[in-house]
Amino acid sequence: MILLSMQQFDPTATNPNEANEWFYGLWIWLAILLPMALAIVLAAAKRTQKAELPHVTDMTWKLDVLEAELPVLVHAYHKWSIGDRVIEAQVEKLAANQQERLTAFWLDIESNPDAVGTYPTLGEKCVALFVKEKLVWQAQGVHDAETILREIEPFLPTPSGVAADEGTDKIE
């Protein structure tokens, strides 16, 4: 389309309508492309400005995950994976709503081969729950926060101020 609009431009055109067609064609393309480019830039800026969960590394794995008092939810990810970007919002939501019942960390698979080597099933798009040095639950693929909570609920301590028979599987 742009190529077609550019071909219509003839600097020697004597008819003013020919020059106007090119000029307005260019503005139409700018009106389409500029908002798209702006949306991409703003989305990237929002992604880098948001509060992230802490990262666990090979050096902090034992202290942060295996010796933690609360159950630990670990999202193993690749920096370049689009699927992992989809999961991270759900893990952040779950961690924020259940912070008194669990701790959550990111694990960069490529930068931390020792942690991944100990648990070879940790891979791309993987969310795992560790309780007292044991891997008790793991899921591959994309899941929403409510589904994850429903599946890990048996491994979590009862929240303070909630009776044992009350439901706690709602994510706000």
C-alpha positions in Angstrom: 0.0 0.0 0.0 2.8 2.4 0.9 4.6 1.4 -2.2 1.5 2.1 -4.2 1.1 5.5 -2.6 4.8 6.3 -3.2 4.4 5.3 -6.9 1.5 7.8 -7.2 3.8 10.6 -6.3 5.0 12.4 -9.3 7.0 15.6 -8.6 6.3 16.8 -12.1 2.5 16.3 -11.8 0.6 19.2 -13.1 -2.7 18.1 -11.6 -3.0 19.1 -7.9 -5.2 16.2 -7.2 -2.4 13.7 -8.0 -0.1 15.4 -5.4 -3.0 15.5 -2.8 -3.6 11.8 -3.2 0.0 11.0 -2.2 0.0 13.5 0.6 -3.3 12.2 2.2 -2.2 8.6 1.6 0.9 9.3 3.6 -1.1 10.8 6.5 -3.4 7.9 6.6 -0.5 5.5 6.9 1.1 7.7 9.6 -2.3 7.7 11.5 -2.3 3.9 11.5 1.4 3.2 12.2 2.1 5.8 14.9 -0.5 4.7 17.4 0.7 1.1 16.9 4.3 2.0 17.5 3.3 4.1 20.5 1.4 1.2 22.0 4.3 -1.2 21.6 6.7 1.3 23.3 4.3 1.9 26.1 3.8 -1.8 26.7 7.5 -2.4 26.8 7.9 0.5 29.3 5.1 -0.8 31.5 6.7 -4.3 31.5 10.0 -2.9 32.7 8.5 -0.6 35.3 6.3 -3.0 37.1 7.3 -4.5 40.4 8.7 -7.9 39.9 9.0 -10.9 42.2 12.5 -11.6 43.4 14.8 -13.9 41.4 16.3 -17.0 42.9 19.7 -18.0 41.7 22.0 -21.1 42.0 23.6 -19.4 45.0 20.4 -18.5 46.8 18.4 -21.6 45.9 19.0 -23.6 49.1 18.2 -20.6 51.4 15.3 -19.1 49.4 13.6 -22.3 48.3 14.7 -25.4 50.1 15.0 -23.9 53.6 12.0 -21.5 53.4 9.4 -21.5 56.2 6.5 -21.0 53.8 5.8 -23.0 50.7 7.7 -21.5 47.7 6.2 -21.1 44.2 8.9 -21.0 41.6 8.2 -19.9 38.0 11.1 -21.2 35.8 11.4 -19.1 32.7 13.4 -18.2 29.6 14.0 -14.5 29.1 13.1 -14.8 25.4 9.9 -16.9 25.8 6.6 -15.3 25.0 4.7 -18.0 26.8 6.5 -17.2 30.0 5.4 -13.6 29.7 1.8 -14.8 29.7 2.3 -16.9 32.9 4.2 -14.2 34.8 1.1 -12.0 35.3 -0.8 -14.9 36.8 2.0 -15.9 39.1 2.4 -12.2 40.3 -1.4 -12.0 41.0 -1.3 -15.3 42.9 1.8 -14.2 44.9 0.2 -10.8 45.8 -3.1 -12.4 47.0 -1.5 -15.2 48.9 1.6 -13.5 50.3 0.9 -14.7 53.9 0.6 -18.3 52.7 3.5 -18.6 50.2 6.6 -17.0 48.8 7.1 -16.7 45.0 10.3 -16.4 43.0 11.4 -16.3 39.4 14.1 -18.7 38.2 15.9 -17.9 35.0 16.6 -21.3 33.5 19.6 -20.2 31.4 21.4 -18.3 34.1 20.9 -21.0 36.8 21.8 -24.4 35.4 22.6 -25.9 38.9 19.1 -25.3 40.2 17.5 -26.7 37.0 19.9 -29.6 37.0 18.7 -30.7 40.4 15.1 -30.7 39.2 15.3 -31.6 35.5 11.6 -31.3 35.0 11.8 -27.5 35.6 11.5 -26.2 32.1 10.0 -23.5 30.0 6.6 -22.3 31.2 6.9 -24.3 34.4 5.5 -23.3 37.8 6.5 -25.5 40.7 5.7 -25.5 44.4 8.3 -26.5 47.0 7.5 -27.4 50.6 10.3 -28.2 53.0 12.9 -29.2 50.4 10.4 -31.2 48.3 8.9 -30.5 45.0 5.2 -31.2 45.8 3.4 -29.8 42.7 4.4 -28.7 39.2 2.6 -27.6 36.1 3.7 -27.0 32.6 2.0 -24.5 30.3 -0.2 -21.6 30.9 -2.7 -21.6 33.8 -4.7 -18.8 35.4 -4.1 -17.8 39.0 -7.3 -19.4 40.3 -6.5 -22.8 38.7 -3.0 -22.7 40.2 -4.4 -21.8 43.6 -7.0 -24.6 43.5 -4.3 -27.1 42.7 -1.8 -26.0 45.3 -4.3 -25.3 48.0 -3.8 -28.7 49.8 -0.1 -27.8 50.3 -0.6 -24.3 51.7 -1.0 -23.4 55.3 -4.5 -22.2 56.4 -4.6 -18.4 56.2 -4.7 -16.5 59.4 -8.2 -15.4 60.4 -10.0 -17.9 58.1 -11.7 -21.0 59.4 -10.5 -24.3 57.9 -13.9 -25.0 56.2 -14.1 -21.6 54.5 -13.1 -21.4 50.8 -9.9 -19.5 50.0 -9.7 -20.2 46.3 -10.9 -16.8 45.0 -8.3 -14.5 43.4 -9.3 -10.8 43.3 
